[in-house]
Amino acid sequence: MATSSNNHVVPEAKEAMNRFKMEAAQEVGVNLKQGYNGDLTSREAGSVGGQMVKNM
């Protein structure tokens, strides 16, 4: 059985990670909304993830 590594070690950190994601999206000019963001292009979503890694 495969296990998911997409779990937060500290469940209370989920809200902090969501705020961090929103800040990173704002820095690169991507309009994220709460909940589903499936209408983003791969480039937009990748730029948010890349900015998060850069800031970490």
C-alpha positions as CSV (number, residue, x, y, z in Angstrom):
1,M,0.0,0.0,0.0
2,A,1.4,3.4,-0.9
3,T,1.6,6.1,1.7
4,S,1.1,9.8,1.2
5,S,3.9,12.1,2.2
6,N,1.6,15.1,1.7
7,N,0.7,15.3,5.4
8,H,1.7,18.1,7.7
9,V,3.8,16.9,10.7
10,V,2.0,19.5,12.8
11,P,-1.7,19.6,11.8
12,E,-2.0,23.1,13.2
13,A,0.5,24.3,10.6
14,K,-2.0,23.9,7.8
15,E,-3.4,27.4,8.2
16,A,0.1,28.9,8.3
17,M,1.0,27.1,5.1
18,N,-2.1,28.4,3.4
19,R,-1.2,31.9,4.4
20,F,2.3,31.3,3.1
21,K,0.9,30.0,-0.2
22,M,-1.3,33.1,-0.6
23,E,1.6,35.5,0.1
24,A,3.8,33.7,-2.5
25,A,1.0,33.9,-5.1
26,Q,0.6,37.6,-4.4
27,E,4.3,38.1,-4.9
28,V,4.3,36.6,-8.3
29,G,1.0,38.1,-9.3
30,V,-1.2,35.0,-9.4
31,N,-4.8,35.4,-8.2
32,L,-5.4,32.5,-5.9
33,K,-8.8,32.0,-4.2
34,Q,-9.8,29.9,-1.2
35,G,-10.7,26.4,-2.2
36,Y,-10.5,25.0,-5.7
37,N,-8.0,26.7,-8.1
38,G,-8.2,24.2,-11.0
39,D,-8.6,27.0,-13.5
40,L,-4.9,28.1,-13.0
41,T,-2.5,27.3,-15.8
42,S,0.5,25.0,-15.0
43,R,2.8,28.0,-15.4
44,E,0.9,30.0,-12.8
45,A,0.7,27.1,-10.3
46,G,4.3,26.3,-10.8
47,S,5.4,29.9,-10.2
48,V,3.6,29.9,-6.9
49,G,5.3,26.6,-5.9
50,G,8.6,27.9,-7.1
51,Q,8.2,31.2,-5.1
52,M,7.4,29.2,-2.0
53,V,10.5,27.1,-2.4
54,K,12.6,30.2,-3.0
55,N,11.2,31.9,0.2
56,M,11.9,28.8,2.3
